Amino acid sequence: DTNPFAPAHIAKILDLVQIGDDLSVEERAEVVELISRYADVYALSVSEVCLV
């Protein structure tokens, strides 16, 4: 089982997510913080998605 909050996992998510260029430095930092804080809701592959 992979830790969704591991720095490498968060880095991969941030690599794959596109953040718009129209954000200020502060807004961009806030988006990165939110993605990092909620890293457990992002799936990097279909195999990470749990059936409901």
trRosetta pair geometry for C-beta under 8 A, 3 or more apart (Angstrom, degrees):
i j d omega theta_ij theta_ji phi_ij phi_ji
2 6 7.0 -92 177 13 83 132
2 9 6.3 136 158 -87 117 135
2 48 7.7 -49 44 -112 124 116
3 6 4.2 102 83 -38 104 99
3 9 6.7 -157 92 -2 64 146
4 9 5.7 -144 -152 134 35 153
4 39 4.8 168 151 117 92 95
4 40 4.0 118 90 -95 155 65
4 42 7.5 146 -159 54 116 79
5 9 7.0 26 30 66 6 127
5 10 6.8 22 -154 -49 39 113
5 36 8.0 74 -139 179 77 71
5 39 5.5 140 -92 60 56 133
5 40 6.9 -24 -48 -52 85 92
6 9 4.4 87 62 4 88 107
6 10 7.1 -166 86 -6 44 85
7 10 5.7 -57 -145 40 33 110
7 11 6.1 37 156 -23 67 106
8 11 5.6 -51 -146 35 31 115
8 12 6.5 33 153 -21 63 103
9 12 5.8 -54 -153 33 31 111
9 13 6.7 32 150 -18 64 103
9 39 6.3 103 116 169 108 133
9 44 7.5 -122 -151 -33 83 137
10 13 5.6 -51 -150 34 35 113
10 14 6.3 32 153 -16 67 107
10 35 7.4 126 -156 124 89 92
10 36 5.1 41 -151 -121 134 79
10 39 5.0 -68 -94 -103 86 145
11 14 5.8 -57 -147 40 31 110
11 15 6.3 39 150 -27 63 104
12 15 5.4 -49 -150 30 32 118
12 16 6.6 21 155 -12 64 108
12 44 6.0 11 125 -110 129 138
13 16 6.0 -68 -153 41 30 104
13 17 6.0 18 158 -15 70 113
13 35 6.1 -179 125 168 123 114
13 39 5.9 -163 3 -135 162 90
13 42 4.9 81 -125 104 127 160
13 44 7.0 -103 -78 -78 74 98
14 17 6.0 -54 -130 40 31 105
14 32 6.5 36 -119 -134 125 90
14 35 6.2 125 -84 113 81 145
14 36 7.7 4 -59 -67 117 84
16 44 7.4 160 -5 -125 159 82
17 35 6.2 -144 38 -123 166 149
17 42 7.9 -71 -57 -123 120 146
19 23 6.6 -53 161 19 100 141
19 28 6.0 102 145 -136 140 87
19 31 5.4 138 -129 109 126 149
19 32 7.4 -35 -69 -61 160 79
20 23 5.6 112 82 -20 88 96
23 27 3.9 -131 -169 95 102 119
23 28 4.6 136 106 -59 126 79
23 31 6.8 -39 -151 -9 171 135
24 27 4.6 94 48 8 77 102
24 28 6.9 -140 91 -6 39 87
25 28 5.8 -55 -148 36 28 112
25 29 6.4 30 153 -20 63 107
26 29 5.7 -54 -149 35 30 112
26 30 6.5 33 151 -21 63 105
27 30 5.5 -53 -150 34 34 114
27 31 6.5 35 151 -20 66 102
28 31 5.7 -52 -151 34 33 111
28 32 6.5 33 151 -17 65 105
29 32 5.7 -53 -148 38 33 112
29 33 6.3 36 151 -21 64 107
30 33 5.5 -53 -148 36 31 114
30 34 6.4 32 153 -19 65 104
31 34 5.7 -53 -148 36 31 111
31 35 6.4 31 154 -17 65 105
32 35 5.8 -53 -147 37 30 111
32 36 6.2 30 153 -18 64 109
33 36 5.7 -57 -147 39 29 111
33 37 6.1 29 155 -21 66 109
34 37 5.7 -53 -141 37 30 111
34 38 6.2 -7 168 14 65 110
35 38 6.7 -77 -142 57 22 84
35 39 6.7 60 153 -80 61 71
35 42 7.4 29 -162 -36 86 142
36 39 5.8 -8 -155 -47 32 108
38 41 5.0 -15 162 17 98 116
38 42 7.6 103 119 -20 79 92
39 42 6.0 -59 -161 29 48 110
43 46 7.2 71 144 -95 133 23
43 48 4.1 175 -145 85 93 115
43 49 5.0 4 -114 -63 165 81
44 48 6.0 73 41 -2 67 151
45 48 5.4 106 61 -3 70 99
46 49 5.6 -47 -163 17 49 116
